[in-house]
Amino acid sequence: MTTNKKMLIITGAGLAIGLAEALLYYNLGRNSDTKEGFKFGIPKGEELGKTLGIVLVTSLATALLSSGVENLLNNNELQIA
């Protein structure tokens, strides 16, 4: 598999998981002060944009870090053998 495909897969998975995690934390924080039942919501406008931006940046960072570690391990294997 090419590096570009791996980067897309890792970034896509990171986006899906990261967005789900961000929404979970958003809702936990939003519902922490209320005595009513838990209500699920999605941030709107600028807050949603910031959340998506952070998730995108961290997903790309994860993909780059994963690729770098893989390349480092592959290079070390070649030198040892």
C-alpha positions as CSV (number, residue, x, y, z in Angstrom):
1,M,0.0,0.0,0.0
2,T,1.3,3.4,-0.9
3,T,2.1,6.0,1.7
4,N,-0.6,8.3,0.3
5,K,-3.3,5.7,0.8
6,K,-2.1,5.0,4.3
7,M,-2.1,8.7,5.1
8,L,-5.7,9.0,3.8
9,I,-6.9,5.9,5.8
10,I,-5.2,7.1,9.0
11,T,-6.5,10.7,8.6
12,G,-10.0,9.5,7.7
13,A,-10.2,7.1,10.7
14,G,-8.7,9.9,12.9
15,L,-11.4,12.3,11.7
16,A,-14.2,9.9,12.4
17,I,-13.0,8.8,15.8
18,G,-11.8,12.3,16.7
19,L,-15.1,13.9,15.8
20,A,-17.1,11.3,17.8
21,E,-14.8,11.9,20.8
22,A,-15.1,15.7,20.5
23,L,-18.9,15.5,20.4
24,L,-18.9,13.2,23.4
25,Y,-16.8,15.7,25.4
26,Y,-18.8,18.6,24.2
27,N,-22.0,17.0,25.4
28,L,-20.5,15.8,28.7
29,G,-19.4,19.4,29.4
30,R,-22.7,20.9,28.2
31,N,-24.8,18.6,30.4
32,S,-22.5,18.7,33.5
33,D,-24.3,21.5,35.2
34,T,-27.9,20.5,34.6
35,K,-30.1,18.3,36.7
36,E,-32.2,17.5,33.7
37,G,-31.7,14.4,31.6
38,F,-28.8,14.1,29.2
39,K,-29.5,16.0,26.0
40,F,-27.3,15.3,22.9
41,G,-26.4,18.3,20.8
42,I,-24.0,19.4,18.1
43,P,-22.2,22.7,18.3
44,K,-23.2,25.3,15.8
45,G,-21.5,27.9,13.7
46,E,-18.0,29.0,14.7
47,E,-17.8,26.5,17.6
48,L,-18.4,23.6,15.2
49,G,-15.8,25.0,12.8
50,K,-13.2,25.3,15.5
51,T,-14.0,21.7,16.6
52,L,-13.7,20.3,13.1
53,G,-10.4,22.3,12.6
54,I,-8.9,20.9,15.7
55,V,-9.9,17.3,14.8
56,L,-8.6,17.7,11.3
57,V,-5.2,19.0,12.5
58,T,-4.8,16.3,15.1
59,S,-5.8,13.6,12.6
60,L,-3.2,14.9,10.1
61,A,-0.6,15.0,12.9
62,T,-1.4,11.4,13.8
63,A,-1.1,10.3,10.1
64,L,2.3,12.1,9.8
65,L,3.6,10.7,13.0
66,S,2.5,7.2,12.1
67,S,4.1,7.4,8.7
68,G,7.3,8.8,10.3
69,V,7.5,6.0,12.8
70,E,6.8,3.4,10.2
71,N,9.6,4.8,8.0
72,L,12.0,4.8,10.9
73,L,11.2,1.2,11.8
74,N,11.6,0.1,8.1
75,N,14.9,1.9,7.8
76,N,16.2,0.3,11.1
77,E,15.2,-3.2,9.9
78,L,17.2,-2.7,6.7
79,Q,20.3,-1.6,8.6
80,I,20.1,-4.5,11.0
81,A,19.7,-7.2,8.4
